[in-house]
């Protein structure tokens, strides 16, 4: 995250991402979107749109199930309303019908 206060980029790593819980998700999201001067709420709409479409697709398809995955969220520090979300680290997937471990990704998307 580029800080306008000290003109430095502050990275949020995997450990930071794993610290997300249902209880602190709003606080962590604001922390990520804070550029030192404001909370970039303008990038929330494209992020929410992507997550909604991903959830719609994931819950309607029956081709594969993800055991675990990560989301990479990147937003432009200058352009307003410009954000990208990528599904990453999804190497652990299975193709059997109705796997018991399928609720984790579904629940994670719903909670975000």
HUURGI-V47616 format. One record per backbone hydrogen bond with DSSP energy under -0.5 kcal/mol. NH is the residue of the N-H (numbers start at 1). CO is the residue of the C=O. E is the energy in kcal/mol with one decimal. If there is no record, write none. Layout:
BEGIN
NH:CO:E / NH:CO:E
END
This chain:
BEGIN
3:8:-3.1 / 4:2:-0.6 / 4:35:-3.5 / 5:35:-0.5 / 7:3:-1.4 / 8:3:-0.6 / 10:1:-2.9 / 10:8:-0.5 / 11:9:-0.6 / 13:11:-0.6 / 17:13:-2.3 / 18:14:-2.5 / 19:15:-0.7 / 19:16:-1.0 / 20:17:-1.5 / 25:21:-1.0 / 28:24:-2.8 / 29:25:-2.3 / 30:26:-2.1 / 31:27:-2.2 / 32:28:-2.3 / 33:29:-2.1 / 34:30:-0.6 / 34:31:-0.7 / 35:33:-0.6 / 35:38:-2.3 / 40:33:-3.0 / 40:38:-0.6 / 41:39:-2.5 / 43:40:-1.4 / 44:41:-1.4 / 45:41:-0.5 / 47:43:-1.3 / 48:44:-3.1 / 49:45:-2.5 / 50:46:-2.0 / 51:47:-2.5 / 52:48:-2.7 / 53:49:-2.3 / 54:50:-2.6 / 55:51:-2.5 / 56:52:-2.5 / 57:53:-2.4 / 58:54:-3.0 / 59:55:-2.5 / 60:56:-1.1 / 60:57:-0.6 / 61:57:-1.9 / 65:94:-2.6 / 67:92:-2.8 / 68:92:-0.9 / 70:88:-3.2 / 72:86:-3.0 / 73:71:-0.6 / 74:72:-0.5 / 74:84:-3.0 / 76:82:-2.2 / 82:79:-0.9 / 83:81:-0.6 / 84:74:-3.4 / 86:72:-2.5 / 88:70:-3.1 / 88:86:-0.6 / 93:91:-1.4 / 94:65:-2.5 / 99:96:-0.5 / 102:99:-1.2 / 103:100:-0.6 / 104:101:-0.9 / 106:102:-1.0 / 107:103:-2.6 / 108:104:-2.4 / 109:105:-2.5 / 110:106:-2.2 / 111:107:-2.4 / 112:108:-1.7
END
